[in-house]
């Protein structure tokens, strides 16, 4: 319910700015949270503005290896990735990983987040071996910490599936993507946006495998969930709709 979340976070930010001033650590927390909402809504410029503000406050007020600096750096990296600035995204995300490894070692939960994100950036850059290595690391940490049915495990499984698809291993990809979908359906319910993402990805795999009836079912499900959640104009809805349209034109 992003439309309800955003004005409440903006109110919280205004209150904290009035009480603490514009460069307080609490203001950074609020700005970061607003950035995450805006990113979900597809406003990447707005998201970057707020998240950079959080990062700059944290750099000025914490030790440069503080975990909040890592968190905000990682969030900037995620936004830059969405903007297709892969070099910038990798730079910020590697910084987050280096801070976390120095502070916590190699098995901390934050390592899984940053390793997963680096894997996604490397995949976009065409380094599939590096992408798989980092994402498998994330999956191992998350399974050890949360068990086999946690949403973070689903995230890693989905991303491994996407990497395997790029490598041409459709059977392996489908195995991981189905696992991700099952976890997210249980955790969030059948109408959650993450379920839409998993459904879209499975639909594309089944299309490549020539399983057209099942492909359409999954692609259509993704479109319907995204339209209901975000509306017609959201980037995810447009992506899922384009996939379904391309499928229907080809069959």
CORVENJO-V27475 format. One record per helix or strand of 2 or more residues. SS is the DSSP state (hx for helix, st for strand). FROM is the first residue (numbers start at 1). TO is the last residue. If there is no record, write none. Layout:
ss | from | to
SS | FROM | TO
SS | FROM | TO
This chain:
ss | from | to
hx | 2 | 20
hx | 25 | 41
hx | 44 | 61
hx | 67 | 82
hx | 86 | 104
hx | 109 | 125
hx | 128 | 146
hx | 151 | 166
hx | 170 | 188
hx | 193 | 208
hx | 212 | 230
hx | 235 | 250
